[in-house]
Amino acid sequence: MTQDKIVNAKDDAQIRIAAKILSEGGVVAFPTETVYGLGADVFNEKAVCKIFEIKKRPSFDPLIVHVSDPAEASLLWTDIPPLASQLIRYFWPGPLTLVLPKKAAVPDVVTSGLPTVAVRMPRNDAALKLIRYLGHPIAAPSANLFGYTSPTTAQAVFEDLGEGVEMILDDGPVPVGLESTVLKIEGTLCRLLRPGGVSLEEIEKWAPVVSTDSPPAGVYESPGLLRSHYAPWTAFTLFEGSSEELLKELKQLEETLKEKELPLPRIGLLSFFEKPKSSFFEAVEVLSAKKDLVEAASNLFQAIRKLDKMHLDLIVALKTPREGIGFAIMDRLEKASSGKKGFQDFLENWKR
């Protein structure tokens, strides 16, 4: 694939070409308000299988299906209960995915064999046109290699998937920057499967939400539930203390390494709002200098990708407040670090 396969998502003719590719069993990448998606016709089982092959995605991880109108959800779900209708009314189009029992027409490959299917309506004109021109809902996970940082630009899609995608519709950087919130509707309750672009505080204005228990081994009702996900290629750790505490630990680390006659690793810092003045960091990416969590979420994956390209030895992320969309940001940081919250795991392999 050459870079000329990246086309303008505001060009109606290009969207129609993308829809034709999908109708013929192809796969295209397209923008949403959350991240870029890798799409196929949901009812074409062979085309959906291509998504798994291109992303190197395991078959046990279900996909989210995108619709262009709330009425299209009836093609996918056996029933739309009142609670689901209420949430659809308030949050669609937007970054909220609902999980409900599926119709037999939805291929098992889409749902990883589960009896439920995850559905949302994206808030992006190009995405909605693409679905309408195809005439079917589109199954689409994020357009990146499985387990790694999600793409928020067309260029990021190209860098990750290259030859695997027939076309990439480019609508510039996405505004939300985090994947959708995923809720499973269970009677009169919503069970949170994945935090995302709609905060719990917003949802709880309209419906009660309960946290999900640990799923049975090997059962994943939503994308993004693996312990390790959203990770850069560079070693990544989450530091939950203050920047002052981080600098203190780095000073101790420097002394420890000096005793072992080892150099200090090249470290990049991912910071919520502050830019510490320290020679310990080769580079610092600030998510929001004005402490705006929405801005921080929008910048998160792009900032991680920028640090990831700098050939650093380690990226250290500082925590964000666990409120509003900050809860979803921390979910991504924790999964990107695979639970690593200090330097010990990194040091065990440093300069072996």
Secondary structure by P-SEA (a helix, b strand, c coil): cccccccccccaaaaaaaaaaaaacbbbbbbcccccccccccccaaaaaaaaaaacccccbbbbbbbccccccccccccccaaaaaaaaccccccbbbbccccccccccccccccbbbbbbbccaaaaaaaaaacbbbbbcccccccccccccaaaaaacccccccbbbbccccccccccbbbbbcccbbbbcccccccaaaaaacbbbbbbccccccccccccccccccccccbbbbbcccaaaaaaaaaaaaaaaaaacccccbbbbbccccccccccccccccccccccaaaaaaaaaaaaaaaaaccccbbbbbbcccccaaaaaaaaaaaaaccccccccccccccc
